[in-house]
Amino acid sequence: MLPVTRHSVLLIEADTSLRRLIALGLQYRGLRVIEASSPMNLPSIDIEAQSLSLVVLDIDGEAGSDHSLLSLVQAHPHLSTLPMIVLAWECLVPIGASHTSPQMQVTCLTKPFDARTLHATIEQFFEKAVEQETAATQAQEILLTSRRESSTPSIWPLVTAAGLLLAFIGLMIQITITALGLLIVIVALLWWTLGSKTEQKPLPVRVGNS
């Protein structure tokens, strides 16, 4: 049994008894069902406001299958993008198979069908819809995260630059101190050498008459 969900199903069935039977089965499985006898006789409620998730359409009538009903639903402005399950004695699409038209995804179930088959097909539609919605949400979150990261300036380049600057300043200070020390040593040696030579120079001797 499906849990209670926000999914709404539009059931288009000309046979009142069969429509009511299908509607009760779907409602029992937690779905909200909007009933209509034909695509030309849709309820007066605002279909778009009902957040419809799926259309179930029976194209069989007293004169046989009427595939124009499918075209009418596909042409409806609010129904053209919804997936649809078609009920018919003779399917243009194989049982359980589906094809994607420019308007909607269509799956055909051949009559007579087990109600469990219809319910399982609807569950597959909703499970696929949830997967697609989850994937879209995850993709959007990844996109937002990447945009947020790209728009937020990183401080690491600034920290790296500051570190390099400090290292350069420290290196220059060391070089300056070393050069200054060498200069002092050289000056001291020169001063000491010149001073020593001055002290060792002999004094001139004056020779005079005694």
C-alpha positions in Angstrom: 0.0 0.0 0.0 1.3 3.4 -0.9 1.8 5.9 1.9 -0.3 9.0 1.9 1.3 11.4 -0.5 0.7 14.7 -2.2 0.2 13.0 -5.6 -3.0 13.6 -7.4 -4.3 11.5 -10.3 -6.7 12.6 -13.0 -8.9 9.5 -13.9 -10.7 9.8 -17.2 -13.2 6.9 -17.6 -16.5 6.9 -19.5 -17.9 3.9 -17.6 -19.2 5.3 -14.3 -19.0 1.9 -12.4 -15.5 1.2 -13.6 -14.4 4.7 -13.0 -15.6 4.6 -9.4 -14.0 1.2 -8.9 -10.6 2.4 -10.1 -10.9 5.6 -8.1 -11.7 3.7 -4.8 -8.6 1.5 -5.4 -6.3 4.5 -5.9 -7.8 6.4 -3.0 -7.2 3.3 -0.8 -3.6 3.5 -1.8 -3.3 7.1 -0.5 -3.8 9.0 -3.8 -6.1 11.9 -4.5 -8.3 11.1 -7.4 -10.0 13.7 -9.7 -12.6 12.0 -11.8 -13.8 12.9 -15.3 -16.0 11.0 -17.9 -14.0 12.3 -20.9 -11.3 14.8 -21.9 -14.1 17.0 -23.2 -15.8 17.0 -19.8 -13.1 17.8 -17.4 -14.0 19.0 -13.9 -14.5 22.7 -13.6 -11.8 22.9 -10.9 -8.5 24.5 -11.8 -6.5 21.5 -12.9 -3.2 23.3 -12.7 -3.8 24.2 -9.1 -4.3 20.5 -8.1 -0.6 19.7 -8.7 -1.5 16.7 -10.8 1.1 14.0 -11.1 -0.5 11.5 -13.5 -3.3 10.9 -15.9 -5.2 7.6 -16.3 -7.2 7.5 -19.5 -9.5 4.8 -20.8 -9.8 5.2 -24.6 -12.4 2.4 -25.1 -16.1 3.3 -25.7 -19.2 1.6 -27.0 -17.9 2.0 -30.6 -14.4 0.7 -29.8 -11.1 2.4 -29.1 -11.0 6.1 -29.7 -7.4 7.2 -30.0 -8.4 10.7 -30.6 -9.0 11.0 -26.8 -5.3 10.5 -26.3 -4.6 13.4 -28.7 -7.1 15.6 -26.8 -5.3 15.0 -23.5 -1.9 15.6 -25.1 -3.1 18.9 -26.5 -4.4 20.1 -23.2 -2.2 23.0 -21.8 -2.2 21.6 -18.3 -2.0 17.9 -19.1 0.5 17.9 -21.9 3.6 17.5 -19.7 2.1 14.8 -17.4 2.8 11.1 -17.7 -0.2 9.0 -18.7 -1.4 5.5 -18.4 -3.8 4.5 -21.3 -6.3 1.7 -20.7 -7.4 -0.1 -23.9 -8.4 -3.5 -25.3 -5.8 -3.1 -28.0 -2.7 -1.1 -27.2 -0.7 0.9 -29.7 2.1 0.5 -27.2 3.0 -3.0 -25.8 1.9 -3.9 -22.3 4.0 -2.3 -19.6 6.1 -0.5 -22.2 6.3 3.2 -22.6 7.5 5.8 -25.1 8.3 9.5 -24.8 6.4 11.8 -27.1 7.1 15.5 -27.3 4.2 16.0 -25.0 4.3 13.2 -22.4 5.3 9.8 -21.4 2.7 7.2 -22.2 2.3 3.7 -21.0 -0.5 1.4 -22.2 -2.2 -1.4 -20.2 -4.2 -3.9 -22.2 -7.7 -4.9 -20.9 -8.5 -6.9 -19.0 -5.8 -5.9 -16.5 -5.3 -6.8 -12.9 -5.8 -3.8 -10.5 -2.4 -4.7 -9.0 -0.8 -4.2 -12.4 -2.3 -0.7 -12.6 -1.2 0.1 -9.1 2.4 -1.2 -9.7 2.6 0.9 -12.9 1.6 4.0 -11.0 4.1 3.2 -8.2 6.8 3.0 -10.8 5.9 6.4 -12.2 6.0 8.0 -8.7 9.2 6.3 -7.8 10.8 7.5 -11.0 9.5 11.0 -10.3 11.0 11.0 -6.8 14.3 9.8 -8.1 14.4 12.6 -10.8 13.4 15.2 -8.2 16.1 14.0 -5.8 18.7 14.0 -8.5 17.6 17.5 -9.6 17.8 18.7 -6.0 21.2 17.2 -5.5 22.4 18.8 -8.7 21.1 22.2 -7.7 22.7 21.9 -4.2 26.1 21.0 -5.9 25.7 24.0 -8.2 24.8 26.4 -5.4 27.8 25.0 -3.3 30.2 25.5 -6.2 28.9 29.0 -6.9 29.2 29.9 -3.2 32.7 28.6 -3.0 33.7 30.4 -6.2 32.2 33.6 -5.0 33.8 33.5 -1.5 37.4 34.8 -1.7 39.9 32.5 -0.2 42.4 33.8 2.4 45.0 31.2 1.7 46.7 33.1 -1.2 47.0 36.1 1.1 48.4 34.0 3.9 50.9 32.5 1.5 52.0 35.9 0.2 52.4 37.2 3.7 54.5 34.2 4.7 56.8 34.7 1.7 57.1 38.4 2.4 58.1 37.7 6.1 60.6 35.1 4.9 62.1 37.6 2.4 62.3 40.3 5.1 64.0 37.9 7.5 66.5 36.9 4.9 67.3 40.5 4.0 67.8 41.3 7.7 70.2 38.4 8.2 72.1 39.4 5.1 72.3 43.0 6.3 73.5 42.0 9.8 76.1 39.6 8.3 77.4 42.3 5.9 77.5 44.8 8.7 79.5 42.4 10.9 82.0 41.7 8.1 82.4 45.4 7.4 83.1 46.0 11.1 85.7 43.2 11.1 87.4 44.6 8.0 87.5 48.1 9.4 88.9 46.8 12.7 91.6 44.8 10.9 92.6 47.7 8.8 92.7 50.0 11.8 94.7 47.5 13.8 97.2 46.9 10.9 97.8 50.6 10.2 98.1 51.4 13.9 100.7 48.7 14.4 102.9 50.0 11.5 102.8 53.5 12.8 104.0 52.4 16.3 106.9 50.3 14.8 108.3 53.1 12.6 111.7 54.2 14.0 112.2 57.9 15.0 114.8 59.9 13.0 118.2 60.5 14.7 119.7 64.0 14.6 123.5 64.2 14.4 124.8 67.5 15.6 128.0 69.2 17.0 128.6 68.4 20.6 
